[in-house]
Amino acid sequence: MRIVDMEEDKAAFARPGDADARKCDTISSDLNDLCFHVNSKITNIKKSLQLRKIDQDPSLKTVLSKVVHEMFLLNSLLNKLEEECHHQERLQSQLKELQESVERSHLEAQHLGENMPIYLPQAVPSSSLGITQKEKEPCKAEDSKPAKKPAKISKCIKEAPFITVEEFENVPPYMKGRLTYSQVNMVIAEINKAVASKYSIMRQPTKTMLNTTRNLYFRFQEEETKDTKGEYFIVEADIEEFTQLKVDKRFHSILTILRHCHRVREIRGSRLVRYAIC
């Protein structure tokens, strides 16, 4: 195909004047673009015609077979790449779900840490009196003979262990009524608090006490009897003095449960009920 020489046409159109010259430049540029496009199409057609007969040429047949083989390999590689992309998408979705689960668990753990109960369930008592082996050992020092130096006397104050869930479930329903596991252990914590406060005062030198503390000390001494020797006990007045509990019907119902579970026992005498730690 013959290509027209545009330079001669440009010279012919440029003679009338500058305006005509600019017009000719525009036409020339458009014709150049058109010629380039037509030549490109012709080149592509020639290449297509050559490729149609490539399999008939023995020298190119081997090359063609290699190209076909490489195309198959490339197609297989693309399929594997697509499967890997899908796998990564699924993995990303699973990781996102795992992240949300971890964040929820973190918030729950943070809430539990900020709202820790004042008590924790302890092991089931190893003796019929409900005292664990760990609690027995340090308290033996007080039951034994005092040492030569009073400063070495053990300062252990016995505490009532908390009720376990299993123990609470085994309490007869008529005793529990509407009482909950938490309410019972709350009372145990307050009883232990009252016992610790009372016997901390009992072990202070009377010369260092204030008048109010000294009056309590003398009351504690008057409440002692031969049956309370070596026992840790409190009375209702101690509950009112050292805790925020109300000595009402519910309190006595909880005491019934504590006696049933061998956490406290009653020592009566001189018209006074003493609640001793088992």
C-alpha positions in Angstrom: 0.0 0.0 0.0 1.3 3.5 -1.0 1.6 6.3 1.5 1.0 9.9 0.3 3.8 12.4 0.8 2.3 15.1 3.1 5.1 17.7 2.8 4.2 18.5 -0.8 0.6 19.1 0.1 1.6 21.3 3.0 3.6 23.5 0.8 0.7 23.8 -1.7 -1.8 24.8 1.0 0.5 27.3 2.7 0.7 29.9 -0.2 -2.6 31.9 0.4 -1.7 33.2 3.8 -0.9 32.5 7.4 -4.5 31.5 8.3 -4.5 29.0 5.5 -1.1 27.8 6.5 -2.3 27.0 10.0 -5.3 25.2 8.6 -3.1 23.2 6.4 -0.9 22.3 9.4 -4.0 20.9 11.2 -5.1 18.9 8.1 -1.5 17.6 7.7 -1.4 16.4 11.3 -4.7 14.6 11.0 -3.6 12.9 7.8 -0.4 11.8 9.4 -2.3 10.3 12.3 -4.6 8.5 9.9 -1.7 7.2 7.9 0.0 5.9 11.0 -3.2 4.1 12.2 -3.7 2.5 8.7 -0.1 1.3 8.6 -0.4 -0.2 12.1 -3.5 -2.1 11.0 -1.7 -3.4 7.9 1.3 -4.5 10.0 -1.0 -6.4 12.4 -2.7 -8.1 9.5 0.6 -9.2 8.1 1.7 -10.7 11.5 -1.6 -12.5 11.8 -1.2 -14.0 8.3 2.3 -15.2 9.2 1.1 -16.7 12.5 -1.6 -18.7 10.7 1.0 -20.7 8.8 3.5 -21.0 11.7 2.5 -24.6 12.4 3.3 -25.6 8.8 6.9 -24.4 9.1 9.1 -27.2 10.6 11.6 -24.7 12.0 8.8 -22.9 13.9 6.7 -25.9 15.0 9.1 -26.7 17.9 9.0 -23.1 19.1 5.2 -23.1 18.9 4.9 -26.3 20.9 7.2 -24.7 23.6 5.0 -21.6 23.6 1.9 -23.8 24.1 3.6 -25.7 26.9 4.6 -22.5 28.7 1.0 -21.2 28.3 -0.3 -24.2 30.1 2.2 -23.8 32.8 1.4 -20.1 33.2 -2.3 -21.0 33.3 -1.7 -23.5 36.0 0.4 -21.0 38.0 -2.4 -18.4 37.7 -4.9 -21.0 39.0 -2.7 -21.7 42.0 -2.3 -18.0 42.6 -6.1 -17.5 42.5 -6.5 -20.4 45.0 -3.9 -18.9 47.3 -5.7 -15.5 47.2 -8.9 -17.2 48.2 -7.1 -19.0 51.0 -5.6 -15.7 52.3 -9.0 -14.1 52.2 -10.5 -16.9 54.3 -7.5 -16.7 56.7 -7.9 -13.0 57.0 -11.6 -13.4 57.8 -10.8 -16.0 60.5 -8.1 -13.8 62.0 -10.6 -10.9 62.2 -13.1 -13.2 64.0 -10.3 -14.3 66.3 -9.3 -10.7 67.0 -12.9 -9.8 67.9 -13.1 -12.9 70.2 -9.8 -11.9 71.9 -11.1 -8.3 72.4 -14.3 -9.6 74.0 -12.3 -11.9 76.3 -10.1 -9.0 77.2 -13.0 -6.8 78.1 -14.6 -9.6 80.2 -11.3 -10.2 82.0 -10.9 -6.5 82.7 -14.5 -6.4 84.0 -13.7 -9.4 86.3 -10.5 -7.7 87.5 -12.3 -4.5 88.3 -15.2 -6.4 90.1 -13.3 -9.0 92.1 -15.4 -10.5 94.9 -14.2 -10.0 98.4 -14.0 -13.7 98.9 -12.9 -16.7 96.8 -14.1 -20.3 97.3 -11.7 -22.4 99.3 -11.0 -26.1 99.3 -13.4 -28.5 101.0 -12.4 -28.8 104.7 -10.3 -31.9 105.5 -11.8 -32.4 109.0 -15.3 -32.7 110.3 -14.9 -29.3 112.0 -14.3 -27.6 108.6 -10.7 -26.5 109.3 -8.1 -27.1 106.5 -4.7 -28.6 107.1 -3.1 -25.3 106.2 -5.1 -23.5 108.9 -4.4 -26.1 111.6 -0.6 -26.0 111.5 0.0 -22.3 112.4 -2.5 -22.4 115.2 -0.9 -25.2 117.1 1.6 -22.8 118.6 -1.1 -21.2 120.7 -2.5 -24.5 122.0 0.9 -25.6 123.1 2.8 -24.4 126.1 4.0 -20.8 125.8 7.7 -20.3 125.1 10.1 -18.7 127.4 10.0 -15.4 125.5 6.4 -14.0 125.1 7.5 -12.1 122.0 7.7 -15.4 120.1 4.1 -16.5 120.8 2.2 -17.1 117.6 -0.1 -14.3 116.5 -2.4 -16.6 114.5 -6.1 -15.7 114.7 -8.4 -18.5 113.5 -10.8 -17.7 110.6 -13.8 -19.6 109.3 -13.2 -20.8 105.7 -15.7 -19.8 103.1 -18.5 -22.2 102.0 -17.9 -24.0 98.8 -20.5 -24.3 96.1 -20.8 -28.1 96.7 -21.4 -27.5 100.4 -24.0 -24.8 99.7 -25.9 -27.1 97.3 -26.0 -29.8 100.0 -27.6 -27.5 102.5 -31.3 -28.5 103.1 -33.7 -26.2 101.2 -35.6 -25.3 104.3 -32.4 -23.8 105.7 -31.5 -21.8 102.6 -34.8 -20.4 101.7 -34.0 -17.5 99.4 -30.5 -17.0 100.7 -27.7 -17.1 98.1 -24.2 -18.5 98.1 -22.8 -15.0 98.0 -24.8 -13.8 101.0 -23.6 -16.6 103.1 -19.9 -16.1 102.3 -20.4 -12.3 102.8 -21.5 -13.0 106.4 -18.5 -15.3 106.9 -16.1 -12.5 105.8 -17.8 -10.1 108.2 -17.5 -12.7 111.1 -13.8 -13.2 110.4 -13.4 -9.4 110.4 -15.1 -9.1 113.8 -13.0 -11.9 115.2 -9.7 -10.3 113.9 -10.7 -7.0 115.4 -11.6 -8.4 118.8 -8.5 -10.5 119.3 -6.2 -7.7 118.0 -7.5 -5.7 120.9 -7.1 -8.6 123.3 -3.4 -8.8 122.5 -2.7 -5.1 123.0 -1.1 -3.9 126.2 -3.8 -2.3 128.4 -1.5 0.7 129.2 -1.5 1.7 125.5 -5.3 1.5 125.0 -7.7 4.4 124.8 -10.7 4.5 127.1 -13.2 3.1 124.5 -10.8 0.3 123.6 -10.1 -0.5 127.3 -13.8 -0.8 127.9 -14.1 -3.3 125.1 -11.2 -5.2 126.5 -12.8 -5.5 129.9 -16.1 -6.6 128.2 -14.2 -9.3 126.3 -12.7 -10.5 129.6 -16.1 -10.7 131.3 -17.5 -12.8 128.4 -14.8 -15.5 128.9 -15.8 -18.7 130.6 -14.2 -22.1 131.2 -16.0 -23.4 128.1 -14.4 -20.6 125.9 -10.8 -21.3 126.9 -8.7 -21.6 123.8 -11.7 -20.7 121.6 -12.1 -17.8 119.2 -15.6 -16.4 119.6 -17.7 -13.3 119.2 -21.1 -12.2 120.4 -23.8 -10.1 118.8 -22.4 -7.0 120.3 -19.1 -7.6 118.4 -21.0 -8.0 115.1 -22.6 -4.6 115.7 -19.3 -3.0 116.9 -17.0 -4.2 114.1 -19.2 -4.8 111.1 -22.0 -3.3 109.1 -24.2 -6.4 109.5 -27.7 -6.2 111.0 -28.4 -8.9 113.6 -31.8 -9.7 112.2 -33.8 -12.8 111.1 -31.7 -13.2 108.0 -28.5 -13.1 110.0 -29.7 -15.9 112.3 -30.8 -17.9 109.2 -27.3 -17.7 107.9 -25.9 -18.7 111.2 -28.0 -21.8 111.0 -26.3 -22.7 107.7 -22.9 -21.9 109.2 -23.6 -24.3 112.1 -24.8 -26.9 109.7 -21.5 -26.6 107.6 -19.4 -26.6 110.8 -18.1 -23.0 110.4 -19.3 -21.8 113.8 -20.8 -23.3 116.9 -22.7 -21.8 119.8 -21.4 -21.7 123.4 -24.2 -20.6 125.8 -23.8 -19.4 129.3 -24.6 -16.4 131.6 -27.5 -15.5 129.3 -25.2 -14.9 126.4 -24.8 -16.7 123.1 -21.2 -16.9 121.9 -20.4 -17.8 118.3 -17.1 -19.7 118.2 -15.1 -20.4 115.1 -14.9 -24.1 114.4 
